[in-house]
Amino acid sequence: MTNSKEIIVPLLPLRGLLVYPTMVLHLDVGREKSIQALEKAMVDNHFIFLTTQKDTSVDNPVEDDLYTMGTLTRVKQMLKLPNGTIRVLVEGLNRAEIISFHDKEDYYEVSLKLYEDDVEKDVETKALMKTILSYFEQYIKLSKKISAETYATVSDIEEPGRMADIIASHLPLKPKEKQEILETINIKERLKRVIEIIHNEKEVLNLEKKIGQRVKRSMERTQKEYYLREQMKAIQKELGDKEGKGGEIDELTEKIAESGMPDHVRDTAMKELSRYEKVPSSSAESAVIRNYIDWLISLPWTKATEDDLNIQKAERILNKDHYGLEKVKERVLEYLAVQKLTNSLKGPILCLAGPPGVGKTSLARSIASSLNRNFVRISLGGVRDESEIRGHRRTYVGAMPGRIIQGMKKARTINPVFLLDEIDKMSSDFRGDPSAALLEVLDPEQNHNFSDHFIEEPYDLSKVMFIATANNLATIPDPLRDRMEIITIAGYTELEKLYIAKDHLLPKQIAQHGLSKGQLQIREDAIIKIIRYYTREAGVRSLERQLASICRKTAKIIVSGEKKRVIITEKNIEDILGKTKYRYGQAELEDQIGVATGLAYTTVGGDTLQIEVSLSPGKGKLVLTGKLGDVMKESAQAAFSFVRSKAKELGIDDEFHEKLDIHIHVPEGAVPKDGPSAGITIATALVSALTGRKIRKEVGMTGEITLRGRVLPIGGLKEKSLSAHRAGLTKIILPKDNEKDIDDIPKSVRDELKFIPVSHLDEVLEHALTGGEL
């Protein structure tokens, strides 16, 4: 049983500290209200109530911040320290509970209900006291942090409540647990709770002891292994084996630590290193493990170049290295701008598509230079094995990582510009489809965990800027194309080629052939003549070869002593390069019947096609020649059906298909030709041949036709327009739906061509055949 009575005293809140009855304790008091409460206690009767704050971070606690149960104490001694705080010695008297709370402005005062422990002991209480003493003794032996004298002191205590309080004060308990014991008024419950706590603490100490013994054994084993290794090194040294494998292991361990690998990769490397140490050097497996560890070490895991996010500088570099190509440059500058604003951006996957020689590969190199990133290139032309991308498993003899991981090793950083050259030239066979393996590489949502069969550990490719190049998008599988942002480079205009030759190709060739600017000079009119009469291409590769030929011949002239300086003009170009190879423009010299000029888009850029129709007496046989693909054959059939259905309106004999054989031919028959854009051209040539009306020589046309005569949209208008311009055509008939694409055509070409949008074949015939009005 416990007795209780009431008293009013000043309040002193404690932070992270608790005082039990009968305890004597030193406290340092610094808060102003606490000091005032102490001074009030000293003036009155030296009594003060101590209770603990629920939250130690509160500087000025109020009633809700304090536990209601605390300890009434007597201030035995008070000393002011030089730093302004007060050191006080207090003695705990009774448990007490706050009944009411009074704010005296300078300090707090509380009305208390006091509790006194019942000193009578029944049989159960005595048994509990024996148990708690036994547990406490065992705890002291395990802990070794409490002296034997403490146990002797506790064992002399006769009062059960006081014994529980003193033991609790010596246990490493949290303030909340100590408060729980303070609030336990019932002595038997208090003893049971302390016994339970000591039991738990004993279990923790026993577990710590076991762990400590295990760690000690492990350390002893490690020390033993270290000692044996040192002995092995000494023996190897005496045998003249230098430091044998031991020195190599130390070196590899250091390299693994310095490589910056993620933790899971480092664990794998160390595990393999441990195997390597145990495998004899003469074993074939030793070389396999060593090769694997070398690959893990040589890969970049964390090293990265810092992006140079200066857009003006990047623009200068791109403009310096390449003339034109505005769309590609704009896309790279957009990437830089977004990265500058976000400071993080998953690497985009760009695909530069266009004919050979337009500068796709060199453009990728310039992008790397403008970003201040390392550049690495792999060629995918002819790759037909999935292992070329993903690598071979280490179980195979001569296994190696795939080309992606090999490229990352060459790059030496985790954020290079990575060029996948000729991505449209991959093929597949029974060994797998490499384009399918590239799906993971080129997917920003997956490539942060790229898996190579040889490396086996996930590798982060998300910071890489991938750039692919292709000549023909049609051969790239749809899922792979879906992962890339296609940027089409159509080719160069004559004016662009002139600037490229003057500013880039000629200086480069002069330097490569050991000449100086003063020894060779090529006039603009000569360069234009080379472009028109010695090359026919969308890019500038043939142009560069012709300039290289001029440089070689110039070098021979100068070395032989014939001249000290060579000037190439339009008049003497044939003396150097020989007779012209091409006729400038393929446009007909005069209007003709049954010959229409079509515009085609091929893998090497735009081109013009002459479609010829001839009639001969017969039984309506339709002959198609010129190595045409299925699509062009279908276009011819559709055009023939349309002309038959409209024969009367067009002024054609209704019976022509029974009296005449029709032969449709596309010259240069050895070259395969296909594409869905020759319908209106074939129809126009057919109508011209059947009506005798001539087709205008300056008109080129492109568009597919339906059986009702409707003109359908086409692709590659820019490339086709460039080829028309090269061929000397001045008017282009195009589908009305393609009118929006005219803006993509360079202004210098747009200004010299007249575009005629049409939606029906009747409009085509009106503009293409003589007798109609343009």
SEVEX-597770 format. One record per residue (C-alpha): z, x, y. Coordinates in pm, whole numbers, plus 50000, padded with zeros to 5 digits. Example, Ala and Ser with C-alpha at 12.3 -4.5 7.8 and 13.67 -1.06 7.14 Angstrom:
<nodes>
507805123049550/507145136749894/
</nodes>
This chain:
<nodes>
500005000050000/499545010950362/501445001550676/499934997251023/500924994451391/499144994951736/499025021352015/496915028652334/495715064852387/492815084552551/489625089952345/487985123552262/484535119952090/483575147851846/480065160451764/479435169251395/483155173951334/485915153051176/489735157351163/491835143150876/495515134450911/497915164750862/495035188850951/495575214451229/492365224651404/491055243651709/488475225351924/486375236952223/485985208652476/483345210452750/482285175152847/483845162553170/485125129453031/486605147152729/488455171952956/489835142853165/490995125452844/492835157352736/494535160753074/495605124253059/497045130152708/498975160652828/500475140653117/501505111452890/502735119352542/500245145152403/498605118252182/494795116052175/492365097351945/489555117751782/486505100251637/483035112751545/479705104251714/477055087851495/474315108051669/475185143551775/472345145052032/473965118852263/475695136252557/477575106252703/478485083852410/479485047552460/481305024052223/478265017751996/477675055251953/481105061151791/482645053651452/485545029051491/487705047551235/489135081151345/492355101251359/495275099351598/496255135151681/498865153751884/497735180852129/499845211052044/498255236452274/495595237452549/493905268252701/491275269652975/488525295252900/486575315353167/483345296153100/484955263253206/485535248952857/488985241552715/490215253752377/492715229652231/494865229951917/495325195351762/497295182251466/496135151351276/498785124151244/497395090951121/494195072651038/493485048251318/490925021151395/489685011251741/490674975451830/489454976052191/487585000652414/488465006752786/486295026353031/488555043253288/485535058853469/486855094453428/487585090153055/487745064152779/490955048152651/491275028552325/493745004352166/494345015751809/495555001151486/497395028751295/497445032250918/500145050750725/499675061550361/502045047350102/503885076549942/504895057449627/503115069349312/502445048749002/501165062048668/497475057648761/497965076149092/499655105248911/496795106848660/494265107148941/496155135249117/496105156348797/492375149948754/491515158649111/493545191149089/491795200748763/488335193748909/489205212249229/490315242849027/487025243148831/485095239149156/486885268949315/486015290949013/482335281549038/482085282649417/484005314649489/483975304249857/487505289849849/490465313049790/492985308749508/495725305249775/494075273049890/494425258549541/498065269049532/498685251749865/496955219849753/498765218749418/502135218749602/501295186649792/503215156549668/501555128949875/498365116149696/496585105350017/497205138550189/496005157149874/492705137949881/492255144950254/492965182550226/490615187049929/487865167150108/488215189450414/487435220150198/484285205450039/480805211950193/480175175550283/477945159650545/479745142950839/478725108650708/480375115550367/483555128850533/483665097450750/483335075950436/486485092550293/488315088350626/487495051250623/488825047150267/492345033650335/493205026349972/494665058449827/493475053149469/489925045649587/490085076649806/491165098549513/488395084249292/485765090249560/486835126549610/486865131949230/483285118249213/482175141449496/483775172249333/482075163449004/478645161749174/479255194449358/480225210849027/476915199348871/474975213849167/476845247049139/476195248848764/472485242748824/472385269249100/474055293648861/471435287148592/468595291348844/470165323348971/470405337448618/466775327948553/465635344748877/467675375448787/466025377548443/462605373348604/463375400848856/464585423648577/461345417248386/459275424148699/461175456248763/460625466348401/456865459548430/456755479248757/458565508348592/456165508148295/453135506348525/454395536048723/454855555048397/451315545548292/449955558448624/451815591148578/450445595248224/446895587348338/447255612048623/448395639248383/445445631448157/443095636448454/442085599748465/442795599848837/444595566848878/442685548548603/442595510748624/445935510348803/444485523549127/441575499449098/443975470049043/445965479749353/442775481849557/441535447949434/444945432149496/444835444549855/441285431549903/442235397349763/445175395550005/442925404850301/440015381750208/441575350250358/440995329350045/442645295150020/445805295349806/444195279149501/441325304349505/443765333449549/445725321049246/442505320649041/441575355749162/445005369749076/444895353148734/441485369048665/442775402348796/445665400448550/443145394448270/440995423148394/443985446448384/444655438148019/441035439047895/439825473947786/437205489448016/434835493547723/434785455747664/431775435847790/434175409747925/435695435648160/432435438548356/432065400548372/435585395748513/435155424448761/431845409748884/433515375648933/436425390549129/433985410449347/432105378349430/435315360249527/436325389349751/432915393449917/432495356650012/433535346850365/436445322450343/437835321750697/435835346550906/433675328651165/431695338151473/432735321051793/430045297451918/428655306252259/428745271652415/426775281352726/423965255952741/422085273353022/422075306252830/420965288852509/418135271752696/417015305252839/416935321152493/414975292252339/412455291852626/412065329652612/411335329952238/409175298652216/406715281152442/406675243152421/408575226052133/410585205552381/412005180752126/413495207751904/415045226152198/416445193452332/418085185951992/419755220351978/421065217152333/422435182352248/424275197651951/425765224352178/426825198752439/428625176552185/430335206552029/431535218052369/433095183952435/434695179152090/435415215551990/434535205151635/431375191251484/430085190151130/426985211351103/423845190051145/421035192450891/417755195951078/414355196450907/411525212151107/408335196850969/404895208351067/401805228550976/401985265950891/402135289951182/403785267251440/406965288551453/409435269051237/411135299551085/411235319751407/412605289051588/415525287551343/416215324351417/416245316851789/418665287851735/421055312051561/420715336451850/421385309352110/424525298051923/425705334151871/425805327851495/424705349351204/421335339751053/420485337950683/417275326050520/416455316750163/413005306150042/412865276049812/409125278349743/408535276949368/412205270949278/412255247848976/415625254848814/418785236448920/420795268248849/418925285649133/420945263249369/424205258249177/424385291348990/424845298648618/428085294348429/429845327048351/429405321747978/425745332448013/424725368948007/423695380548353/425165349448520/425025348748903/425925324249178/423215301649316/421145309349623/423485290149853/426515311549765/424335343049772/423205333250120/426815328350235/427675363150109/424795377650316/425875357150618/429425372250607/430765342350807/431535306150721/429485291851011/426025307851002/422675291651076/421305287850721/417545283750686/416235266150374/412595276650401/409765256950234/412025228950110/408925208450022/407665235149779/410415229749517/409485215449179/411415204748869/411155209948493/413325206648181/415935229848340/416845204148602/415845192648949/416875217049226/416285190649495/419035169549335/421385199549349/420645202649721/421905167249783/425525179349779/424695209449996/423055188350266/425515159250274/428105164250554/430495141150367/430425162650051/429595198450137/433135207750242/433795210049866/430525224849735/430825234649369/428935264749235/428895268748854/429575306148876/432325305749141/433865273648997/436175269949298/435205245449579/433555262549877/433445248550231/429905245250371/430805219550638/430745245250921/427245257750831/424315246351043/421545240050789/417925240550902/415135232450657/411405237750706/408585218350543/404815214850571/404545181550394/407325155650406/405645134650139/406655159049863/410365158449958/412315133049746/413575103249948/417335109149884/416985145050008/414925134850310/417545108350395/420185135750442/418115154550701/417165148151062/413395152451072/411945169851379/408165171251370/406345200951522/402745188951544/401025220451661/399965236251988/397435226952252/394855252052363/396855258952682/400065264452482/398245288452249/397005307952550/400545312552685/401925320952339/399225347252290/399815362752635/403625362052638/404555366652272/401825375952024/399885402052221/402905422552342/404285421751986/401005433951829/400485460652096/403985474452020/403475472651642/400195492051661/401625519951875/399625510652184/400755506652543/399905478852787/397725502752980/395595511252673/394635475452582/393995445952809/392675412152689/391505388352958/392385351252952/388775340352900/388635363052592/391815347952446/390435312752501/387215322652324/389235336352029/391175303552013/388015282352025/385515301951818/387515324451583/390395301651479/390805265451380/394475257651314/397475238351440/399665269551460/399015304651586/399015325651267/395225330751259/395305338051631/397895365451571/395695380251295/392725381651530/394825398851798/396075423451533/392445430551441/391645438151807/394675461651826/393545480451511/390045485351639/391415495951980/393685521451811/390665535951629/388655538051954/391495555752138/392365579751854/388685589351806/388515597852177/385735573252265/387825556752539/391305559352686/391505522752777/389935491452624/389415458952817/388395428252615/386465400952800/384615369752696/381345389552699/382355418552473/384655399952229/381845396651972/381435434551968/385035437251846/385485406351623/381875400151520/379975367551540/381925335851608/383265318251296/383475282251421/381585259151651/383955247751926/384505211151862/383065191651574/381845162951785/378235153251721/375715165651975/374145131052002/374855094751908/373985088051545/373605058551310/376045056351018/378105087051113/381625080451248/384285105951344/387665098651189/390985115651261/393115127950972/396585142550931/396905169950670/399625194650567/398085220350801/398005197251103/395465172651241/391785174151156/388555154851216/386475139550937/382795129650956/382275097950752/378615092050664/377005060350529/373465059150393/371515028950261/368855028049994/367064999549812/369004988649507/371314962049365/374404964849587/376004994949423/378845011249628/379095049049577/382005069349716/381835107649722/383715136449888/386715139949653/388495109649798/391975099149692/392865064149575/394005052849920/390685061950086/388745045149804/390735013549863/390055016350238/386315018150164/386474987549938/388434968050204/385914978050474/382984967750249/384614933850176/385244927550546/381634935750642/380364912050369/382574884050496/381444889250859/377774897450786/376294867850974/378484873251284/377554910051290/373824902751263/373524916550909/371414901550629/373674879850409/371984893650099/372434930850187/374934936249904/372284925049653/369334944149799/370874977349908/372875005149744/375515019149982/376635055449966/379775065250161/380335102650183/382955124850348/381575160650381/383455191950267/383695175349925/385705203549765/388685195549989/390845166349858/391155138950119/393545109750119/395605089450363/395945053650489/394075057450818/390315057750749/389715020150722/388245013551067/386205045851055/384525036150727/383975000450850/382415012651176/380055036750994/379095008650752/378334983651031/376365010551220/374215017950915/373594981050840/372854970751201/371045002251317/373355005751620/374395041151701/378005053251714/379105070752031/379435108251972/382515112752196/384615086652011/387155094651738/389105067651559/392065062451331/393575031151178/393765011050857/391984977850815/392934945550640/390484921650472/390744899750782/389794928651011/393254934451157/393984970951251/397264984651110/399365012951258/399185048951134/401275080751149/400645115151295/399005103451619/400055134951802/398505157951540/395355137151527/395045137251906/395355175151914/392585178251655/390405154051855/390975175052166/390065206851975/386935190051845/385735181152195/386165143252164/387075124652481/387945089552357/390285078952079/390445044151928/393905037851785/395945007851657/397694988451932/401024992751749/400705030551802/400455027352180/404145037552206/403375071352039/401015082352317/403995095452517/404645121652245/401255137952309/401335168052548/400345158652903/397545184552917/395895167052618/396665131652743/394955138953072/391675148652899/391585120352645/391085083052694/393125061952450/391775027752352/394375005952169/392834978951947/394204951951720/390994939551547/387824955651415/385744935451661/387304955851944/386624988151754/382934979751716/382704969852082/383965003952195/382465026051924/378895012951892/376285017252163/375374985152337/379064975852385/380964982752704/383665009252725/
</nodes>
